[in-house]
Amino acid sequence: MVAASAFLQGVPLPVTAIASLLAAALFASSAVKLTACERDAGQLISWTAAGHALFFILIGTSNTSDTFEHLWKYGIATPVTIILIYMAVSTGRTWLSAALLATLGVASMSLGFRSHALVCLISMVILIAKGASSRPRWAKVGVAIVGIYALAILLPNSISSGAFGADVQARTIAQEQVSDAPAFLAGRVEPPFSIAAISEKPLLGWGNLNKIDHATEASGVQIARDLGMENPDSYRKIWIREGGQVSLHSVFFESWAAGGVLAAGFPALLICLFSVAVIQARGQYAALVVLVSVQGLWDVIFSPWGYNRPILFAISAVLACWCITEHRRVKNKPRPHSVSDPNHLVGRFSQNRT
């Protein structure tokens, strides 16, 4: 649909978006053929993560080769986390996965990688809240409420107080002052521009994001002001990068704005798939499923294409599908007859007589 929209409107093809979508489809079809169960998919994503981590450690890119902080943030944080959680779930100890997620979340926050820290901490809260199936529902709800309060109130206060280091404190405060973004946007300033672009051409899209006009940009500025972002100069330079490159910083919003409502179907499907997987994750691989699903949700909504996301999206989606499939298989599995079942007793009596 992105290519069709660009062709119909006579604008250049958005090569990166089209190539990323095709790559995700190719990797997903390959992953389906390579896996036969949740365990296979977990093993596949761990090996893929190991390959990503080795690439960034041994070769790297221009933004990962100067400091460990940049290597962690732009290269190995996500793959290393997947590897460690896979190793943890292999032991069958849920508490170990929760402890690792908490440790990695604090480490990423101290290194200034707030989005990864939130993914780890949110995954930890979900994992603890789900708990054992025998735990009462009120206890699960209570844990979830406490976790949400800690992430929404205590964590921001801890950052502002310098608990994660003076550098992280200073960068966070500086970013908030520059962007004027409300707290619920998590430092992202692109959503108002995305809303304006989609509202202008919701059905067909723009074909190419770089063709979004100045009138739509002005509409985005008005939406941003309505949300409390009072300094347009601080965020317009993030919307429109050097050379006129438009950035919506979201796979979902980029797909919809470029190719219209049908092009948004794939990322919308990923959002639904990962959400269901988070809810239904049970058993040995629950921690891994929750982690990759929460990471997938974050990346679909708040991250652009790039950084090997097509392959991670694909294998994460396959793992989520196996999780849902096996959950339904267990749920629909007929239970063995109880001793107190009259039919069962009749059957045994008949067998004894014969």
C-alpha positions as CSV (number, residue, x, y, z in Angstrom):
1,M,0.0,0.0,0.0
2,V,2.9,2.4,0.7
3,A,4.2,1.8,-2.9
4,A,0.7,2.1,-4.4
5,S,0.1,5.4,-2.6
6,A,3.5,6.8,-3.8
7,F,2.7,5.6,-7.4
8,L,-0.8,7.1,-7.4
9,Q,0.4,10.5,-6.1
10,G,3.5,10.6,-8.3
11,V,6.0,10.9,-5.4
12,P,9.3,9.0,-4.9
13,L,9.0,5.6,-3.3
14,P,10.0,5.5,0.4
15,V,12.6,2.9,-0.1
16,T,13.5,2.3,3.6
17,A,9.9,1.6,4.7
18,I,9.1,-0.7,1.7
19,A,12.4,-2.6,2.2
20,S,11.8,-3.0,5.9
21,L,8.2,-4.3,5.4
22,L,9.4,-6.8,2.8
23,A,12.3,-7.9,5.1
24,A,9.9,-8.4,8.0
25,A,7.6,-10.5,5.9
26,L,10.5,-12.6,4.6
27,F,11.9,-13.2,8.1
28,A,8.5,-14.0,9.5
29,S,7.8,-16.7,6.9
30,S,11.3,-18.2,7.4
31,A,10.8,-18.2,11.2
32,V,7.5,-20.0,10.9
33,K,9.2,-22.8,8.9
34,L,12.1,-23.0,11.3
35,T,10.0,-23.4,14.5
36,A,7.4,-25.9,15.7
37,C,6.7,-24.7,19.2
38,E,7.2,-21.9,21.7
39,R,10.6,-23.3,22.7
40,D,11.9,-23.3,19.2
41,A,10.9,-19.7,18.7
42,G,12.5,-18.7,22.0
43,Q,15.7,-20.4,20.9
44,L,15.6,-18.8,17.5
45,I,15.2,-15.3,18.9
46,S,18.0,-15.9,21.4
47,W,20.4,-16.9,18.6
48,T,19.3,-14.0,16.5
49,A,19.9,-11.7,19.4
50,A,23.4,-13.2,19.9
51,G,24.2,-12.5,16.3
52,H,23.1,-8.8,16.7
53,A,25.2,-8.4,19.8
54,L,28.3,-9.9,18.2
55,F,27.9,-7.6,15.2
56,F,27.8,-4.5,17.4
57,I,30.6,-5.7,19.6
58,L,33.0,-6.8,16.8
59,I,32.1,-4.4,14.0
60,G,29.7,-1.7,15.3
61,T,28.5,1.4,13.6
62,S,29.5,5.0,13.7
63,N,27.4,5.7,16.8
64,T,28.4,2.6,18.8
65,S,32.1,2.7,18.6
66,D,33.1,5.5,20.9
67,T,31.8,4.8,24.4
68,F,30.2,1.8,26.2
69,E,27.1,4.0,26.9
70,H,26.5,4.4,23.1
71,L,27.3,0.8,22.4
72,W,24.7,-0.2,25.0
73,K,22.1,2.3,23.9
74,Y,22.4,2.0,20.2
75,G,23.6,-1.6,19.9
76,I,23.5,-4.3,22.4
77,A,21.0,-3.5,25.2
78,T,18.0,-5.3,23.6
79,P,19.8,-8.3,22.3
80,V,21.8,-8.8,25.5
81,T,18.5,-8.6,27.5
82,I,16.9,-11.2,25.3
83,I,19.9,-13.6,25.7
84,L,19.9,-13.2,29.5
85,I,16.2,-13.7,29.9
86,Y,16.3,-16.8,27.6
87,M,19.0,-18.2,29.8
88,A,17.0,-17.4,32.9
89,V,13.8,-19.1,31.6
90,S,15.8,-22.1,30.7
91,T,16.4,-22.7,34.4
92,G,12.7,-22.6,35.1
93,R,13.0,-20.0,37.9
94,T,10.6,-17.1,37.4
95,W,12.2,-15.1,40.2
96,L,15.5,-15.1,38.3
97,S,13.9,-13.5,35.2
98,A,12.2,-10.8,37.4
99,A,15.5,-10.1,39.2
100,L,17.4,-9.8,35.9
101,L,14.8,-7.5,34.4
102,A,15.0,-5.2,37.5
103,T,18.8,-5.2,37.3
104,L,18.9,-4.5,33.6
105,G,16.3,-1.8,34.0
106,V,18.2,0.1,36.6
107,A,21.5,-0.4,34.6
108,S,19.9,1.1,31.5
109,M,18.4,4.0,33.4
110,S,21.8,4.8,34.9
111,L,23.3,4.7,31.3
112,G,20.6,7.1,30.1
113,F,18.7,4.5,28.0
114,R,15.3,5.3,29.5
115,S,13.1,3.5,26.9
116,H,14.9,0.2,27.4
117,A,14.8,0.7,31.2
118,L,11.0,1.2,31.0
119,V,10.6,-1.9,28.8
120,C,12.5,-4.0,31.4
121,L,10.7,-2.6,34.4
122,I,7.3,-2.8,32.8
123,S,8.0,-6.4,31.9
124,M,9.1,-7.1,35.4
125,V,5.9,-5.7,36.9
126,I,3.8,-7.7,34.4
127,L,5.7,-10.9,35.2
128,I,5.3,-10.4,39.0
129,A,1.6,-9.4,38.7
130,K,0.8,-12.5,36.6
131,G,2.4,-14.7,39.2
132,A,1.2,-18.2,39.8
133,S,-2.1,-19.2,38.4
134,S,-3.2,-20.1,41.9
135,R,-2.7,-16.5,43.2
136,P,-6.0,-14.7,43.9
137,R,-7.1,-12.2,41.3
138,W,-7.2,-9.4,43.9
139,A,-3.5,-10.0,44.7
140,K,-2.6,-9.7,41.0
141,V,-4.5,-6.5,40.7
142,G,-2.9,-5.1,43.8
143,V,0.6,-5.9,42.5
144,A,-0.2,-4.3,39.2
145,I,-1.5,-1.1,40.9
146,V,1.6,-0.8,43.0
147,G,3.8,-1.4,39.9
148,I,2.0,1.2,37.9
149,Y,2.3,3.7,40.7
150,A,6.1,3.0,41.0
151,L,6.7,3.5,37.3
152,A,4.5,6.5,36.9
153,I,5.3,8.4,40.1
154,L,8.3,7.0,42.0
155,L,10.5,6.4,38.9
156,P,10.3,10.0,37.5
157,N,10.8,11.4,41.0
158,S,13.9,9.2,41.4
159,I,15.3,10.5,38.0
160,S,14.7,14.1,39.0
161,S,16.4,13.6,42.3
162,G,19.5,12.2,40.8
163,A,19.1,8.6,42.0
164,F,20.4,7.3,38.6
165,G,23.3,9.7,38.4
166,A,23.8,13.4,37.8
167,D,24.3,13.0,34.0
168,V,20.9,11.2,33.5
169,Q,19.3,13.8,35.8
170,A,20.8,16.7,33.8
171,R,19.9,15.2,30.4
172,T,16.4,14.4,31.4
173,I,15.7,17.9,32.8
174,A,17.4,19.5,29.7
175,Q,15.3,17.4,27.4
176,E,12.1,18.3,29.2
177,Q,13.0,22.0,29.1
178,V,13.9,21.9,25.4
179,S,10.9,19.9,24.1
180,D,8.2,21.2,26.5
181,A,6.6,17.8,26.0
182,P,4.0,16.6,28.5
183,A,5.2,13.8,30.7
184,F,2.8,11.2,29.2
185,L,4.6,11.6,25.9
186,A,7.8,10.2,27.5
187,G,9.9,12.8,25.8
188,R,8.5,12.1,22.3
189,V,7.6,15.2,20.4
190,E,6.5,13.6,17.1
191,P,2.9,12.5,17.9
192,P,1.2,15.9,17.2
193,F,2.9,16.0,13.8
194,S,1.9,12.4,13.1
195,I,-1.8,13.2,14.0
196,A,-1.8,16.2,11.7
197,A,-0.3,14.2,8.8
198,I,-2.7,11.3,9.2
199,S,-5.7,13.6,9.6
200,E,-4.9,15.4,6.4
201,K,-4.8,12.1,4.3
202,P,-6.2,9.3,6.4
203,L,-7.2,6.9,3.6
204,L,-4.4,7.1,1.0
205,G,-1.6,8.7,2.9
206,W,1.1,10.9,1.5
207,G,3.0,8.3,-0.4
208,N,6.3,9.7,0.9
209,L,6.6,11.4,4.3
210,N,9.0,14.0,2.9
211,K,6.1,15.4,0.9
212,I,4.1,16.5,3.9
213,D,3.4,20.2,3.3
214,H,3.9,23.3,5.5
215,A,0.1,23.7,6.1
216,T,0.1,20.2,7.7
217,E,3.2,21.1,9.7
218,A,1.4,24.3,11.0
219,S,-1.6,22.1,12.0
220,G,0.8,19.9,13.9
221,V,2.2,22.9,15.7
222,Q,-1.4,23.9,16.8
223,I,-2.0,20.4,18.1
224,A,1.3,20.5,20.0
225,R,0.3,23.8,21.6
226,D,-3.0,22.3,22.6
227,L,-1.1,19.6,24.4
228,G,1.0,22.1,26.2
229,M,4.1,22.3,24.0
230,E,4.6,26.0,23.9
231,N,7.9,26.4,22.1
232,P,7.6,25.3,18.4
233,D,11.3,26.0,17.6
234,S,12.3,23.3,20.1
235,Y,10.4,20.5,18.4
236,R,10.0,21.5,14.7
237,K,13.7,20.8,14.1
238,I,13.0,17.3,15.4
239,W,10.0,16.9,13.1
240,I,11.9,18.2,10.0
241,R,15.6,17.1,10.1
242,E,18.5,18.3,8.0
243,G,17.8,18.1,4.2
244,G,14.0,18.2,4.8
245,Q,13.8,14.7,6.1
246,V,10.5,14.2,8.0
247,S,10.7,12.1,11.1
248,L,7.6,10.7,12.8
249,H,9.7,8.2,14.9
250,S,7.0,5.5,14.9
251,V,6.5,2.4,12.7
252,F,2.8,2.7,13.2
253,F,2.4,6.4,12.5
254,E,4.9,6.3,9.6
255,S,3.1,3.5,7.9
256,W,-0.3,5.1,8.2
257,A,0.9,8.6,7.2
258,A,2.8,7.2,4.2
259,G,0.5,4.5,2.9
260,G,-2.9,5.3,4.4
261,V,-5.2,3.3,6.7
262,L,-4.5,-0.1,4.9
263,A,-0.8,0.3,5.3
264,A,-1.4,0.8,9.1
265,G,-2.8,-2.7,9.2
266,F,0.5,-4.5,9.6
267,P,1.7,-2.5,12.6
268,A,-1.8,-2.5,14.1
269,L,-1.8,-6.3,13.8
270,L,1.5,-6.4,15.6
271,I,0.1,-4.2,18.4
272,C,-2.9,-6.6,18.8
273,L,-0.6,-9.7,18.6
274,F,1.9,-8.5,21.2
275,S,-0.9,-7.3,23.6
276,V,-2.6,-10.7,23.5
277,A,0.7,-12.5,24.0
278,V,1.4,-10.4,27.1
279,I,-2.0,-11.3,28.6
280,Q,-1.8,-15.0,27.7
281,A,1.9,-15.7,28.4
282,R,2.2,-18.6,30.8
283,G,4.6,-21.3,31.7
284,Q,8.4,-21.6,31.4
285,Y,8.8,-19.0,28.6
286,A,6.4,-16.4,30.0
287,A,9.2,-14.0,30.9
288,L,10.7,-14.1,27.4
289,V,7.3,-13.7,25.7
290,V,6.4,-10.7,27.9
291,L,9.8,-9.1,27.3
292,V,9.8,-9.3,23.5
293,S,6.1,-8.4,23.4
294,V,6.5,-5.3,25.5
295,Q,9.7,-4.4,23.5
296,G,7.7,-4.9,20.3
297,L,4.8,-2.7,21.5
298,W,7.2,0.1,22.4
299,D,9.1,-0.1,19.0
300,V,5.9,-0.3,16.9
301,I,4.5,2.9,18.6
302,F,7.6,4.9,19.5
303,S,10.5,3.7,17.2
304,P,11.2,4.1,13.5
305,W,12.4,1.4,11.1
306,G,16.1,0.6,11.5
307,Y,18.5,-1.0,14.0
308,N,17.6,-4.5,12.7
309,R,13.9,-4.1,13.8
310,P,12.4,-6.0,10.8
311,I,14.0,-9.3,11.9
312,L,13.3,-8.7,15.6
313,F,9.6,-7.8,14.8
314,A,9.3,-10.9,12.7
315,I,10.7,-13.4,15.2
316,S,9.0,-11.7,18.1
317,A,5.7,-12.0,16.3
318,V,6.3,-15.7,15.6
319,L,7.1,-16.3,19.3
320,A,4.0,-14.4,20.3
321,C,1.9,-16.6,17.9
322,W,3.3,-19.8,19.3
323,C,2.6,-18.5,22.8
324,I,-1.0,-17.8,21.9
325,T,-1.4,-21.1,20.1
326,E,0.0,-23.2,22.9
327,H,-2.1,-21.3,25.5
328,R,-5.3,-22.2,23.6
329,R,-4.1,-25.8,23.1
330,V,-3.7,-26.2,26.8
331,K,-6.9,-24.4,27.5
332,N,-8.9,-26.6,25.1
333,K,-7.3,-29.8,26.1
334,P,-9.9,-32.2,27.6
335,R,-9.4,-32.8,31.3
336,P,-9.1,-36.4,32.6
337,H,-12.2,-37.8,34.2
338,S,-12.5,-37.3,37.9
339,V,-12.9,-40.3,40.2
340,S,-16.2,-38.8,41.3
341,D,-17.5,-38.6,37.7
342,P,-20.5,-41.0,37.5
343,N,-19.7,-41.9,33.9
344,H,-16.1,-42.6,34.8
345,L,-17.3,-45.0,37.6
346,V,-19.7,-46.7,35.2
347,G,-17.0,-47.2,32.7
348,R,-14.6,-48.8,35.2
349,F,-17.4,-51.0,36.6
350,S,-18.2,-52.3,33.0
351,Q,-14.5,-53.0,32.4
352,N,-14.2,-54.9,35.7
353,R,-17.2,-57.1,34.8
354,T,-15.8,-58.0,31.4
